[in-house]
């Protein structure tokens, strides 16, 4: 069996979708006969073991929709693997990873052009794939209902946490603290500029906490607006107690997880929601909203609360003041985090490709 991998995702900034794709492809490429196909102008990472890489003559979605299926057929591939949500409308058979269908169920969180494009690229084309892969049972249910698919066409693969699977060392934390001039104690949030992440609620919590308690921690927020996706630009506004850092690299992110006294994640919806477990793996407890996949993915590894300001303040005060309570929550989070594995996710993806190509999953790893 030979797998054609649609490498368009290598040309995009690394978000959750691209991280899943990169981690899974790195593992599949070490275990199976694959060929990575890239759009013009995109460079994939170096692969160990001489993995063949083919660059097309078209760029972006034109490559994906027009050229990738043709190249896969020319190279004698048995199955095409698409890892960034979109699927060509012909060729195949295709296996596609779709993390969620939130632009279809909640278009108000996205720009009109992005929602329109998503309705075509995912809403129209994804049902044409032989099999879809997603990251949670909740997301699988959403996809099946929205796209009108039978549940047996959707495979749940989960995710891993690397490179946020352990705390940063003290030197790195100190360097990041100095670089951003961070306050001694701070609560961390992520997703600035993305309406779905509901960062405005995190700000509301902290402002009320500051009003009640002059010694409450500061708030540090990560992220930046993507106008093409979110349809608006939210300029970062920082004060002495509220810091918006924008986008940071992986090393800095791990240091910030490690340094924070708590992580808040009041997101409205997540297909998986990896960030609270990343924080736990780095030694920081999380308080999160009751989004769809929260209880399925986090179990008892984070505090899940309704979006009530008073309840969040009480819980944050408890876990930032009571060391035993904080340590117990982090320990539970770390236990759940250990069950998240990129190797397991890659095995599910590879097994699905084998199944679609007509090979028994029992030969996986041979």
C-alpha positions in Angstrom: 0.0 0.0 0.0 1.2 3.5 -0.9 -0.2 6.6 0.7 -0.2 10.0 -1.0 -0.1 12.7 1.7 -1.5 16.1 0.9 1.2 18.4 2.3 -0.6 21.8 1.8 -0.7 22.2 5.6 3.1 22.7 5.7 2.6 26.1 4.2 0.3 27.4 7.0 1.1 28.8 10.5 1.1 26.1 13.1 -2.3 25.9 14.9 -4.0 22.8 16.3 -4.8 21.5 12.9 -1.3 21.9 11.5 0.3 20.4 14.7 -1.9 17.3 14.4 -0.9 17.0 10.8 2.8 17.4 11.3 3.0 15.0 14.3 0.9 12.3 12.6 2.7 12.5 9.3 6.1 12.3 11.0 5.1 9.0 12.6 3.3 7.6 9.6 6.3 8.4 7.3 8.5 6.3 9.5 6.2 3.3 9.3 4.5 3.2 5.9 5.2 3.6 2.2 4.2 7.2 1.7 4.9 10.1 -0.7 4.5 13.6 0.5 3.1 16.0 -2.1 3.6 19.7 -1.7 2.1 22.8 -3.4 4.5 25.1 -5.3 6.5 27.3 -2.9 6.0 25.1 0.2 8.8 23.3 1.9 8.1 20.3 4.1 10.3 19.3 7.0 13.2 17.0 6.5 12.1 13.4 6.8 14.3 10.5 8.1 14.8 7.5 6.0 14.5 9.1 2.6 10.8 9.7 2.4 10.0 10.8 -1.1 8.7 14.4 -1.5 7.1 15.7 -4.7 6.4 19.4 -5.4 3.6 20.3 -7.7 3.4 23.2 -10.2 0.3 24.8 -8.6 -0.1 26.6 -5.2 -2.5 26.4 -2.3 -6.0 25.2 -2.9 -5.5 24.9 -6.6 -2.8 22.3 -5.9 -5.1 20.5 -3.5 -8.2 20.5 -5.7 -6.7 20.0 -9.2 -3.2 18.7 -9.0 -2.8 16.5 -5.9 -5.4 13.8 -7.0 -3.7 13.6 -10.4 -0.2 13.2 -8.9 -1.4 10.6 -6.5 -2.9 8.6 -9.4 0.3 9.0 -11.5 2.4 7.8 -8.6 0.3 4.6 -8.2 -1.0 5.5 -4.7 -3.7 3.4 -3.1 -5.2 6.1 -0.9 -4.9 9.9 -0.4 -4.6 11.3 3.1 -5.8 14.9 3.6 -5.0 16.2 7.1 -6.1 19.9 7.2 -9.9 19.6 6.9 -10.4 20.1 3.2 -10.8 17.4 0.6 -10.4 17.3 -3.2 -13.7 16.9 -5.1 -12.4 14.1 -7.2 -9.8 11.3 -7.3 -9.0 9.2 -4.3 -10.0 7.2 -2.4 -9.6 10.0 0.1 -9.2 9.8 3.9 -9.7 13.3 5.4 -9.1 14.7 8.9 -11.8 17.2 10.0 -11.3 18.5 13.5 -14.8 20.1 13.7 -17.5 21.8 11.6 -17.8 24.9 13.8 -17.7 27.3 10.7 -20.9 25.4 9.6 -22.7 25.3 13.0 -21.5 28.8 14.2 -20.7 31.0 11.2 -21.0 34.1 13.4 -17.6 33.3 14.8 -16.0 33.6 11.4 -15.7 36.0 8.5 -18.4 35.6 5.8 -15.8 34.8 3.1 -14.2 32.1 5.3 -17.6 30.6 6.2 -18.6 30.5 2.5 -15.3 28.9 1.5 -15.7 26.3 4.4 -19.2 25.4 3.2 -17.7 24.4 -0.1 -14.4 23.0 0.9 -15.7 21.0 3.8 -19.5 21.0 3.8 -19.6 19.9 0.1 -16.4 17.9 -0.4 -15.9 16.1 3.0 -18.8 13.7 2.4 -17.1 12.6 -0.8 -14.2 11.1 1.3 -14.2 7.4 1.8 -13.6 7.9 5.5 -13.4 10.9 7.8 -11.2 11.1 10.9 -11.8 13.5 13.8 -10.5 14.1 17.3 -13.4 13.4 19.7 -16.7 11.6 20.0 -18.4 14.9 20.4 -16.9 16.2 17.2 -17.8 13.0 15.4 -21.4 13.5 16.4 -21.4 17.1 15.1 -19.9 16.1 11.8 -22.3 13.2 11.3 -25.3 15.4 12.0 -24.2 18.4 10.0 -22.9 16.5 6.9 -25.6 13.8 7.0 -23.1 10.9 7.3 -23.4 7.5 8.9 -21.4 7.3 12.1 -19.4 4.3 10.8 -17.7 6.5 8.2 -16.1 8.6 11.0 -13.1 7.5 13.0 -12.0 9.1 16.3 -8.2 9.4 16.5 -7.6 11.7 19.5 -4.4 13.8 19.9 -1.1 14.0 21.7 0.5 16.8 23.7 4.1 17.0 22.5 5.9 19.4 22.7 3.9 20.6 25.7 4.1 17.3 27.6 6.4 18.4 30.4 7.4 21.6 32.2 10.0 24.0 30.9 13.3 24.2 32.7 13.9 27.1 35.2 16.4 28.8 32.9 13.9 29.0 30.0 11.1 30.2 32.3 13.4 32.9 33.6 14.4 34.0 30.1 10.8 34.2 29.0 9.8 36.1 32.1 12.5 38.6 31.5 11.8 39.0 27.7 8.1 39.8 28.3 8.6 41.6 31.7 6.0 39.3 33.2 4.5 40.0 36.7 5.4 37.6 39.5 2.0 35.9 39.5 -0.3 35.7 36.5 -3.2 33.7 35.1 -2.8 32.6 31.5 -5.4 32.6 28.7 -5.1 31.9 25.0 -7.1 32.8 21.9 -7.0 36.6 21.8 -8.9 37.9 18.8 -10.9 34.6 18.2 -14.5 35.1 19.2 -14.9 31.3 19.8 -12.3 31.4 22.5 -14.3 33.8 24.6 -11.3 35.7 26.0 -13.6 38.6 26.9 -15.0 36.4 29.6 -11.5 35.8 31.0 -10.9 39.6 31.1 -14.3 40.1 32.8 -13.4 37.5 35.5 -10.1 39.1 36.3 -11.4 42.7 36.3 -14.0 41.7 38.9 -11.4 39.8 40.9 -9.1 42.8 40.8 -11.9 44.9 42.0 -12.5 42.6 45.0 -8.8 41.8 45.8 -5.9 44.1 45.1 -3.5 41.1 45.4 -5.2 39.0 42.7 -2.8 37.8 39.9 -2.4 39.6 36.6 -3.8 38.2 33.4 -1.5 37.3 30.4 -3.3 36.5 27.1 -1.8 34.8 24.0 -2.9 34.9 20.4 -3.6 37.2 17.6 -6.5 38.0 15.2 -6.5 36.3 11.8 -8.7 38.7 9.8 -9.1 36.2 6.9 -10.7 33.7 9.4 -12.2 35.9 12.1 -13.3 38.8 9.9 -12.1 41.5 12.2 -8.9 42.9 13.8 -8.8 43.3 17.6 -5.8 45.5 18.5 -3.9 44.2 21.6 -4.4 46.4 24.6 -2.1 45.9 27.6 -2.1 47.5 31.0 -0.1 46.9 34.2 -2.3 43.9 35.1 -3.5 42.8 31.6 -0.8 41.8 29.1 -1.5 40.7 25.6 1.6 39.0 24.2 0.4 38.0 20.7 1.7 34.8 19.1 4.6 33.0 20.8 6.8 30.1 19.7 6.5 26.6 21.2 9.4 27.1 23.7 7.9 30.3 25.0 4.4 28.7 25.2 5.7 25.9 27.3 7.5 28.3 29.6 4.3 30.4 30.0 2.3 27.3 30.8 4.9 26.4 33.4 5.1 29.9 35.0 1.4 30.6 35.2 -0.5 30.0 38.5 -3.6 28.9 36.6 -4.8 28.6 33.0 -8.3 29.8 32.0 -10.1 28.4 29.0 -13.7 29.7 28.7 -14.1 28.6 25.1 -17.5 28.3 23.6 -16.7 25.2 21.6 -13.7 22.9 20.9 -13.4 19.8 18.8 -10.8 18.5 21.3 -9.4 21.3 23.5 -5.8 20.3 24.1 -4.6 23.5 25.9 -5.9 22.6 29.4 -4.1 19.3 29.3 -0.9 21.0 28.0 -1.1 23.3 31.0 -1.5 20.4 33.4 1.4 18.5 31.8 3.5 21.6 32.5 2.3 21.8 36.1 -0.5 24.3 35.9 -4.2 23.7 36.8 -7.0 24.8 34.5 -10.5 26.1 34.8 -12.5 25.7 31.6 -16.0 26.3 30.2 -18.5 23.5 29.5 -17.8 23.3 25.8 -18.9 20.2 23.9 -15.9 17.9 24.2 -14.7 19.2 27.7 -15.9 16.4 29.9 -15.0 13.7 27.3 -11.4 14.9 26.9 -10.5 16.4 30.2 -12.5 14.1 32.5 -11.4 15.2 36.1 -8.2 16.7 34.9 -9.5 20.3 34.9 -12.3 22.2 36.7 -15.3 22.6 34.3 -17.6 25.4 35.2 -20.6 27.3 33.7 -19.7 30.7 32.5 -20.5 32.4 35.8 -18.0 35.1 36.9 -18.4 34.5 40.7 -18.0 30.8 40.4 -14.8 31.2 38.3 -13.3 33.7 40.8 -14.0 31.4 43.7 -12.4 28.5 41.9 -9.4 30.4 40.8 -8.9 31.9 44.2 -9.0 28.4 45.7 -6.5 26.8 43.4 -4.1 29.7 43.5 -4.1 30.0 47.3 -4.5 26.4 48.5 -1.3 24.5 47.4 -2.7 21.0 48.2 -5.8 21.6 46.1 -3.7 23.0 43.3 -1.3 20.0 43.4 -4.2 17.5 43.4 -5.8 19.1 40.4 -2.5 19.2 38.5 -1.9 15.5 39.4 -5.3 14.5 38.0 -4.6 16.6 34.8 -1.2 14.9 34.3 -2.8 11.5 34.6 -5.3 12.4 31.9 -2.6 14.0 29.8 -0.6 10.8 29.8 -3.4 9.1 27.9 -3.0 11.5 25.0 -0.5 10.1 22.5 0.5 11.1 19.0 1.6 7.5 18.4 -1.9 6.3 19.1 -3.4 9.0 16.9 -1.0 8.1 14.0 -1.9 4.4 14.4 -5.6 5.2 14.1 -4.9 7.4 11.0 -2.7 4.7 9.4 -5.1 1.9 10.2 -7.9 3.9 8.6 -5.8 4.4 5.4 -5.1 0.7 5.3 -8.8 -0.1 5.8 -9.8 2.2 3.0 -7.1 0.8 0.7 -8.4 -2.7 1.3 -5.8 -3.9 3.8 -6.7 -5.5 7.1 -5.8 -3.2 10.1 -4.1 -6.3 11.7 -1.0 -5.7 9.5 -0.5 -2.3 11.1 3.2 -1.8 12.0 4.5 -4.5 9.7 
